[in-house]
Amino acid sequence: MIEELDGMPDGVIGFEASGTLRAEDYRDILLPSLDRASKLGDVRLVVVIQEFKGISGGAIWEDLKIGFSHIRKWKRIALVTDIEWMSYLTSLFGWMTPGETKVFGLAERDDAVAWAAGG
């Protein structure tokens, strides 16, 4: 499940993902927000993941499509999680993501939002 976060600074969109991610989460929630943000300028994204139970094949496909759909607009992506393997993989493969990517712990959520808004 993906829910949009309220209270983000101007130019930043945020989401909290939990449980099992499905294609409809991307199509119905994430993609419309990304489309709106990209029309206003650079895409600055904060993603909070406290618990993760998996991702459907359709969601993986939607995730790949989203990455390429606004490739020139991606500015910063802040991943906020204490899930060790997510932090590790993001640090290892973040260079493949358009824009800058940085990992923050759950206790650093405010720092993640500030970083995404900056620069």
N, C-alpha and C positions, 0 to 999 in steps of 0.2 A: 504494500500500500504506500502511496505517496500523497503527502498533504503539503499544500503551500503554506509557508510561514508568513505571518503578519509582522509588521513593524520593521521591515528592512529599510535601510537608507535608500534615498533616491538612486536609481541606477543599479540596484542589487535585487536579485530575486533569490528566494530561499525556499528549500523544501526539506521535509523530514520524511525519510524512507524507513519502513519497518516491515517485518514479516516477509512475505514472499512478494516480489515485484512481478507484475504482470503487464502485458502489452497495453491493456486499457489504461493503466496508470500513466504510462508515457503519452498515449494518444489523447486522453481526456484531461489530464492535469498538467503534465510537464510541457508538452509541445505547445499548447496555446499560450502559456506564459512566456516561453522562449520566443515565440513568434512576436508577441507584443514587445518584449524587451529588445529584440534585434531591430525592430522598426524605430526605436528611440535612440539607438546607439550601440555601444559595446555591450556584450553579455557578460555580466558579473554574477557568479552563481555561488551560493552557499548550500551545501548538502549535508544534512545531519543524519547520521545513521547510528542509532543506539543498539538495535538488535536486527539481525539479518537471518532469514530462514531459507533464502534461495531466490532464484530468478527463473522465470519461464523462458523457453526458447524464443517465443514471440517478443518478450521484453528485451532480450539480448539484441534481436534484430532492430527493434525500435531505438534502442540505445545507440547502436551504430549509425542509424540513419540520422538521429538528432545531432550526433557529433559532426557529421558532414553537411547537414542542412544549413548551418550558419557558420561555417568554418572560418570565414573572414571576420566574424563579429566576436568570437570568443576572446575575452580579455583575461579574466581570472576565475578560477574554480577553487573554492575552499572546501575540502572534505573535513567534516567534523565527526570523529569517531574514536572510540577506544578499542575497536576491533583490530587486533594486531596485524592479521594477514592483509586487511584492506589498506592499512597504513603502509605496510611494506610494499605491496604491489603498486600502489599509487606512487610511492617514492621511486620505485624501480622503473615503471613504465610511464610516468607522468610526462616525460619528454615527447611522447607520441600524441599527447593531447594538444589541440590548438590552444594558444594562450598559456598563461602561467597556471601552475597547479601547486597547491600547498596543503599539507595535512596538519590538522589541529586536533588535540584531544577534546573530549566533551567539556572539560572544565575551561577550555579556551574558546568557547563559542563566541563570546563578544570580540575576542581578538581576531577570530576568523572573519566575522562580519566586517570589522574595521579594515582588515587587510583586503578583502574583496572590494570594498568601496574605494580604497586608496589607489595610488599609482596612476 
